[in-house]
Amino acid sequence: MLRTHWVGKDQAWENFKKVIAPWCKERFAEGQSLELEFRLHEDAKTDRQRRYLHGVIFKEVSQQAAPGGVKHSLQVWKEFFRSEFLGFKTVSFINPLTGKKSRRRQRVSTEDLGVKGYAQYIDRVTAFAVVELGVRFSCPTFKQYESMNVDPDTGEILP
């Protein structure tokens, strides 16, 4: 996988000619097919935030926290924090079979958060984990995390 970040058109064009195009040419020579995706940088930052939240915060909470002497899985902690800090919203919908309008509670997803909202969520989860659960993080801030060698899929910090 090849990933890059462009700030301006001059940087983008130079990077494309010197890095992207040769890399693509090598893959094609190996008989591979490629998929190209462009998106706004803000979306990419949210991806990195997501990897940090799962690969560091939730992982280390599940490894260290044991309220009442019991440890829980990453998934249990993920749902706990989502419920605790994001909560629920009430949504209306129409039953397509009956035509009746109904309301139900729906949990708020982290996918609904932008970069700033995701950062605030990470801060709240981290603070709770440190203060209430006594967790000590190997990488306490997102800024430190961004400068580390990280698995691009899981978000785990690599040696």
Sequence and secondary structure as in RCSB ss.txt:
>XXXX:A:sequence
MLRTHWVGKDQAWENFKKVIAPWCKERFAEGQSLELEFRLHEDAKTDRQRRYLHGVIFKEVSQQAAPGGVKHSLQ
VWKEFFRSEFLGFKTVSFINPLTGKKSRRRQRVSTEDLGVKGYAQYIDRVTAFAVVELGVRFSCPTFKQYESMNV
DPDTGEILP
>XXXX:A:secstr
      SSHHHHHHHIIIIIHHHHHHHHHTT         HHHHHHHHHHHHIIIIIIHHHHHH  GGG    HH
HHHHHHHHHHT EEEEEEE TTT  EEEEEEE  GGG  HHHHHHHHHHHHHHHHHHH    SS  HHHHHTS B
 TTT  B  
